[in-house]
Amino acid sequence: MGSAPPAQIPTSFGHELRACLRCRLVKTYDQFRESGCENCPFFKMDEDYERVADCTTPNFTGIISVMDPTRSWAARWLRIGRFVPGCYTLAVSEALSEDLQNLCEDARVQYIPPKRI
């Protein structure tokens, strides 16, 4: 079975952790700057450092590590079953800006805004 190569695992679990606002992948700010988001390459975070701040947030709840998203019930429940293996947050509280939501639409990828609590 050919699976996608895994995303980078966070190099530290301190306050520099951020989560992608679209797919909820968790990495450090520097990792997003260096290699972007493995699930959302169309954001081009590795080419435009300002995009890291626009596409990610330090405000998220919980972390789950997923080694085989296609076979994990938790990954399916969190709607990350089609993403690459890696560390993900359970929930983000911020939404992508309208410009970035349009970018998702142009790239023909689904964006599900966070539920209002």
C-alpha positions as CSV (number, residue, x, y, z in Angstrom):
1,M,0.0,0.0,0.0
2,G,1.5,3.3,-1.1
3,S,0.9,5.9,1.5
4,A,1.9,9.5,1.5
5,P,5.2,10.4,3.2
6,P,4.5,11.7,6.8
7,A,4.6,15.3,7.8
8,Q,7.4,16.6,9.9
9,I,6.9,15.9,13.6
10,P,7.2,19.0,15.8
11,T,10.8,19.5,17.0
12,S,9.5,20.8,20.3
13,F,6.3,21.1,22.2
14,G,6.6,24.6,23.5
15,H,4.8,27.8,22.8
16,E,6.1,28.0,19.3
17,L,3.7,25.3,18.1
18,R,1.2,26.3,15.5
19,A,-1.7,24.5,13.7
20,C,-2.7,24.9,10.1
21,L,-6.1,26.6,10.0
22,R,-7.3,24.3,7.1
23,C,-6.0,20.8,7.9
24,R,-5.0,21.3,11.6
25,L,-1.5,19.9,11.1
26,V,0.7,20.9,14.1
27,K,4.3,21.9,13.6
28,T,6.6,24.6,14.9
29,Y,6.6,28.1,13.3
30,D,10.1,27.4,11.9
31,Q,9.0,24.1,10.4
32,F,6.0,25.7,8.6
33,R,8.5,28.4,7.3
34,E,11.0,25.8,6.1
35,S,8.7,23.3,4.5
36,G,5.2,24.7,4.5
37,C,2.2,22.5,5.2
38,E,2.3,19.0,3.7
39,N,-1.5,18.9,3.3
40,C,-1.9,22.4,2.0
41,P,1.1,23.1,-0.4
42,F,-1.1,25.7,-2.3
43,F,-0.7,28.1,0.7
44,K,3.1,28.3,-0.2
45,M,4.1,29.1,3.4
46,D,7.6,28.0,2.6
47,E,7.8,30.8,0.0
48,D,6.1,33.6,1.8
49,Y,6.9,33.8,5.6
50,E,3.9,36.1,6.2
51,R,1.7,33.3,5.1
52,V,2.7,31.2,8.1
53,A,1.1,33.7,10.4
54,D,-2.0,34.0,8.2
55,C,-2.5,30.3,7.7
56,T,-1.7,29.0,11.1
57,T,-2.6,29.7,14.7
58,P,-1.0,29.1,18.1
59,N,-4.6,28.8,19.6
60,F,-5.7,25.2,19.4
61,T,-6.9,22.4,21.6
62,G,-5.2,19.0,22.1
63,I,-2.8,17.1,19.8
64,I,-3.3,13.6,18.3
65,S,-0.5,11.7,16.4
66,V,-1.8,9.8,13.4
67,M,0.5,7.2,11.8
68,D,-2.1,5.6,9.4
69,P,-4.9,8.2,8.8
70,T,-6.8,5.9,6.4
71,R,-7.2,3.2,9.1
72,S,-7.6,5.3,12.2
73,W,-11.2,5.8,13.5
74,A,-10.0,8.9,15.3
75,A,-8.6,10.4,12.1
76,R,-11.9,9.7,10.3
77,W,-13.9,11.2,13.2
78,L,-11.7,14.3,13.1
79,R,-12.0,14.4,9.3
80,I,-8.3,14.0,8.7
81,G,-8.4,10.5,7.2
82,R,-7.2,11.8,3.8
83,F,-4.3,13.8,5.2
84,V,-0.6,12.7,5.6
85,P,0.5,11.0,8.8
86,G,1.6,13.5,11.4
87,C,0.5,15.4,14.5
88,Y,-2.8,17.2,14.4
89,T,-4.9,19.3,16.7
90,L,-8.4,18.3,17.8
91,A,-9.7,21.8,17.2
92,V,-8.7,25.3,16.1
93,S,-10.8,28.3,17.2
94,E,-10.0,30.7,14.3
95,A,-11.1,30.7,10.7
96,L,-9.1,31.3,7.6
97,S,-9.4,34.8,6.1
98,E,-11.8,35.2,3.2
99,D,-8.8,35.5,0.8
100,L,-7.3,32.2,1.9
101,Q,-10.8,30.5,1.8
102,N,-10.9,31.7,-1.8
103,L,-7.5,30.2,-2.4
104,C,-8.8,26.8,-1.1
105,E,-11.7,27.1,-3.5
106,D,-9.3,27.9,-6.4
107,A,-7.2,24.8,-5.5
108,R,-10.4,22.8,-5.3
109,V,-9.9,21.7,-1.7
110,Q,-12.5,21.6,1.0
111,Y,-12.3,24.0,3.9
112,I,-14.5,23.5,6.9
113,P,-14.5,26.5,9.2
114,P,-14.4,25.8,13.0
115,K,-17.7,25.3,14.7
116,R,-18.9,28.3,16.8
117,I,-19.2,27.2,20.4
